[in-house]
Amino acid sequence: MIDGAPLVRGRRRGARRRRCIAAALLPLGLAIGAPSGAQQVERRGVSPRNLPRPGYEPHVTRIGNATARVEVDISALDDSNVFATSRKPVNDVIVVTRPRANLDWSSNAATLHGEAYAAVFKHVDVTQEDMASFGGALAGALRVSRQQTITSSLRFDRVRESRTDPESRRNLNQPPRKIDALAGEVGYAVKGANVALALAGGYQSYNYLDPLESDRNMRLYRGSATFELRPNAPLSFFFQGYVARRDFVRAVDFSGVDRDATTIGALLGLSHGGSGLVQGKIGVGIFRFQPDAPGLPAFTGLAVDGQLTWSPRPRTAVVLTVFRGDVATVRVGATNRIDTDVALRLEQEVRHNLLLEAQLSFSDILYRGPSQRSLTTYAARIEGEYLFSGTMSAFAAGTFTRRDGRLITDRFTRPMVELGLRFRF
């Protein structure tokens, strides 16, 4: 559910559900794709999707110093296991509509980014699984001086709990749970010639609208301080200390356990910026989980967090994301939960108007306590997008997910295929 480490991970945990199959459709795009004409661009470390693409530039509306972009995806998704069960899987076709809008504004001293989105899933047969999610965010940065920057962000999301969520109580006779998530953060950074200091403080809240899930409602307060030493730019070393405080709204969960806890930790790592072959940062350290309830044991574990991007060519990006840390749980029989996530993603411009993205991921969830429950998930995903113009494209995606566990209710296999059109206004 919520991790105790403050570094932002390069992917959302919900993405575990997406994985492999439509590779057979890609040769069709290769046969009709236009030859690449802008391979001289040498901006490494940038996603190939965001590099200049003459003749296929996305439509942008300019409003003074601001730019606005609107996109809409309309697709059909074939889900072979709607309820993510190990026996008698239910197949269904889902019509998916995903509108989203982005607004960017900048001046000499400040930048502002805003976004809004929605996602509507309409099932052909299993209509109880119909769902809609929406949300938006604002993020800004103010340059107080050449060395000092103040940042802030605010985000709200209305989402539905995934059937693959390991914390789900899996009542298949009721629709997925609705969740309101609110998050905000403020940061301050000062940079010198060879040293830098960054301070950040954040707040998150999770509100399950179903009273039967009210023991999962929680608030998370976190803060971090990062000291960076750059003896030889763009390579630098950093040390980060952080603290995260979980405050559940109910005094105890439905099993009678006080789940409030504090996690403190430290990471030591390397960071590489600039425009070289490798960019990003990764840190390794320890964390200390300290629950409030006297009956729950404290625990010290290995902490890992980071993301590295390797760009052997300007139109190729290989992204490695890793995380290991403490995550909140209300699972009966578990004192705490340790998550380990590894994902490797390839982003490639195959031809000037054909983009490919593929990802392999591994996730291990260990519930510490009497139950000693463990879940292991393997996933793969591939997606190809063929650009007809800067305003319209077609995409095909295939995903495959498999989760193993000691209990039969923890296991499932879930292939999915999606075909759709993307419009940019």
N, C-alpha and C positions, 0 to 999 in steps of 0.2 A: 504494500500500500504506500507507505511513505518512508523514505530512507533518511537516515540520520546524518549523512554527509552532505555538506553544503555545495560542493561543486556541481554545476549543471551537467547532466549526462546528455550525450549527443543523440539520444533517442528516447521515446516514451515507452514505458513498459507495455502499454497496450499493443505496441507493434509486434509483440511475440506472435500474435495470431496470424500475421500475413506471411505467406511463403510461396512455393514454386509451381509451375506447370507451363505456361504459355510460350516456352522457348520455341516450340514448333511453328509459332506464328511469325517469328522474327525474320526468317529467310524471305518471307514475302516482302517485308519492308526493305531488306537488303537489295532485292531485285529491282525495286522502283525508286530507291533513294537517290537524291541528286548528289553529285560529287562535292566533296568538301572544298570550300574556296577560301577559308580564313584560318588555315592551320598555322599562320605565322604569329598568332597572338601568344605571348609568352607569360601570361599571368598564371603562374602555378599556384596551387593551393586553393583555387576558386573552383566551385562545383562546375563541371562542364555545362550544366543546364543554365548557368548564369553568365557564361561568357558571351561576348558579342557574336551575333549570327546574322551577317548581312543578308537581307532579303526575307528574313524570318523574325524580325524584331517584334516583340510583343507590343500590343497597343498600350500606350501610356497617355493619360489625361493630365495636362499641366494646369495647375491652379496657382498662379503666382510662383512662390518658391516651393510649392508642394507638387508632388506627383501622385496620381491615383491609378491603381490597377485593379481590375475586376476579372475574376475567372469563375467559370461554372463547369463542373464535370457532371455528365449524365451517363450512367453505365448500367449494365446488367451483370449481376454477380451470382454465380452458381456456387452455393455452399453445400458441401456434401455431408456436413454434420452440424446442423444448426444449433443443437443443444450441447455440443462437445461432450458426447457420452461415449462410453466404451462398448456398449451393446446397442443394437438396433438403431443405428444413426438415421436421422431424418434429413432428407435432402430437400432443398428449396431454391427457387430463383428469386433474387431480390433486385428491385429497381432502386438505384442509389442516385441521389441528387446532392451535389456538394457545391454550393456557392461560397465564394470568399472574396474579400476586398482588402486591399492594403493601401495605406496612405503614408507618405514620407515627406517630411518638411525639414529644411535645414537653413541655417544662417551661419554667419562667421563664427558664432560662439555656441550654438546649440543645434541639436538634432532632435527630431520627434518622429516616432514610428507608431502607427495605429493599425490594427487589423481586426476584422470581424469574419465569422464563418458560421456555417450551419451544415449539417449532414442529416439527410432524411433517408431512412431505409424502409421500403415498403415490400413486404413479403407477398408472394403470390398465393401460397397455401397457408403457412404458419403465421397468420396475421397477428397473433398475440405477441410475436417478437418484433412487430413494427416499432420503430424508434426514431426519435429526432434528438439531435444534440446541437448546441450552439454556444457561442462564446465570443469573447473579444479581449483585446489587450492594448495597453498603451505603454510605451517605453521611451524615455528621454535621457539626454545627456547634456550637461552644461559645462563648458570649459571655463572655469573660473580664471585660470591663467594658463600659460604654456605648460606648466608642470602639474596643474591640479584639475581634476574632473569630478563632477558630482553626477551620479546616475540614479534613476528611479524607474520602477515598473509596477504596473497594476494589471491583474488578469482575473477574468471570471469565466468559468465554464460550467454549463449544464450538460452532464454526460449520463450515459446509462452504463451500469456495471456489465462488464463482459461475462459471457457464460464461461470463459476460460479463467476468470479471476480465481486464484487459489483461496482467497478469503470468502468466496461466494458460498452461501448456505444452500444453493442449488435447488431451490423450489421451482421445478420445471412447469408447474401448473399456474404460475404467476408470471407476469411480465418482468423483465430485468429491472433492477432497482434504479431509481433516479438519484443523482448525486449533484449537489451544488458545490463547486470548488472555487475558492477565492484565494488569491495569492498576491503579495506585494513585497517589494524589496527596495532598499535605499543603499547606495554605495558611495564611497569616497576613495579616490586614488590620487597619489602624488608620486611623480617620477622624477628622479635625478639622472645624472649622467650614467651611473652604474648601479643605482639602487632604486627600488620602488616599494611602496607600501600601499596596500588596498584593504579597506575596511568595508564590511557589508553586514546588513541586518535584514531579516526577512520574517514574514508571517504567512502562514497558510491555514485555511480552515476547510473541513470537509463535513458537509451536512447531508445525510441520507434522508430523503423525504419520506420514506416508509418507516413508520414507528417500530416495525419489527427489526429494523437495523439501527435503531437509535444508539446502541452501545458502541457503534463504530464512529459516531460523530466525534471529531477531535480538532484541536488547534495545535499548530506546530510553530514554535518560535525558534529562530536560529540566528547565529552570528558567527562571523569568521574574520580572521586577520591573516593577511598573506604578505610575507616579506620576500622580495625578489632581489637577487644579486646577479648582475650581468657583467661578468669579467671579460667576456668576449662576444659581443653582439653578433648575430641574433640569438646565440645560445645563452640561456640563463638558468640559474638554480632558484628554487623557491621552497619556502617553508610555510605551511599553513596550519593554523590551529583553529578549531571550530567547536561549537557547542550547539546542541539541538535539544529543545525541551518539548515533550509531548504532554498535552493536557487534554484528556478525554472529557467530554461534557458530562457524562454520567460518572458518579463516584466509583462504581464497579460495573463490569460488563455483565451479561446475562448469566455467566457461570459464577459470578460473585468475586471476580478478581479485579483488583485495582491495576489498571494498565498504564497509569502515568509513569513517565520515566525521563531520565536525562542521559544523553549520549555526548561524551566529549571525545575528541580525537585530534590527531596530528598527521600531516602528510609531508613527506619530503620528496621533491621530484625535480624533473627537468622540463624546461619550456624552450621551444624553438619557434621563432617568428620569421619575419622577413618574407622573401620570395624563393626560398630554396626548395629542394626536392621534398623535404619533410617539414611539416609544420604541426603545431599543437603542443599539448602538455600532458604529462602523466605523473602521478604521485603515488607513493606507497607509504603506508604508516600503520598505526594502530588506532583502535577506538575502544572506549570503555562504556559499556551499557550498564546503567545504574537505575534499577526500578525503584519506585517508591514503596511498593508492597514488601513488607519484611519477609514474606514467604517465598519471594522470587529471588533467585540468585543473581548477583552481578556477573558480568562476563566481559573478558577482554579478547579482542579478535583482530585479525588482519584487515586493514582497510586499503582499498585500491580504487583510484578514480582517474579517468583521463580519456583523451581522444587524440589520435595522431592521424594526419593525412599525408599520404605519400603520392606525389605527382610526378611519375617518371616522364610524362609528356604533358603539354598544356591541356590537352583534351581528355586526360585520364586522371581520375582521382580514386585512390584506395584508402578507405577510412576504417580505422580500428578504434572501437569503443570498448572500454572495460570498466567494470564497477564491482566492488565487493564491500558490503557494509550491513549495518543493522537496519531493519525495516519493521514498521509497526505491525502488530497482529492482535486479534482477539480470538484466535483459534483455541478451542477447548483442548487442554492438555499440553499447550505450548507456553513456555515461559518467555521466549522471544524468537525472532526469525532472522536468519542470515541469508542474504541474496548474493549470488555470484552471476554476473552477466558478461558475456563476451559477444561482440558482433563485428563482422568483417563485411564491408560494403564496397562494391565496385561501381563507379559512375563513369560511363564511357560515351563519347560521341563517336558512333560507328560511322556515320556519314553526316554531311552538313545538316540534314533534316531528319536524322534518325538517332535517337538517344536510347541508351540501354542502362538499366540499373539492376544489379543483382546483389543479394545479401544472404549470408549464412550467419546464424546466431545460435548461441547455447545459453541456457539459463538453468541454474541450480538453486533450489529453495530448500533450506534446512530449517525445520522447526525444532528448536531445542526444548527439552522438557521430557516428561514421561512418555509422550507419544513418539518422539524421535521420527516424525514424519518427514519424508524427503520427496521432492518433486523435481524431475529433470525434463527439460523441454528442448527439443531440437527443431530448428525451423529453417526454411529456405524460401527465398522469394526472387522472382525475376519479373521485370517490367520493361516493355519497349514502347516508345512513343514516336510516332511518325508525324512530322509537321507538314501540313498542307500549305500553311501560310503562317504569318505572325498572329493570326486571330483564331485559327482552328487546327486541331490535331486529333489523331486517333491513338488510343493506347490499349494495350493488352497486358494483363498481369496474371501471374499464377503464383499461388502460395501453397506450401505444405507444412503442416505443424504436427508434431508428435510429442505427447507428454507421457512419461512413465512415472509410476509411483507404486507404493506397496498396496494401497487400497484400489479396488477396481474402479471406484468412483473418481479416482484421481487420473485415470488413464483415458486418452482419446487420441484419435488420428483424424486430421481435418484438412483435406485438400480443398482449394477454392480456385476458381477461374473468373476473371473479370474482363469485360470488353466495354469500351466506352469512347465518348467524344469529349474533347476539352475545348471550351470556347473562351477567348480572351477579348474583353471589351475595353 
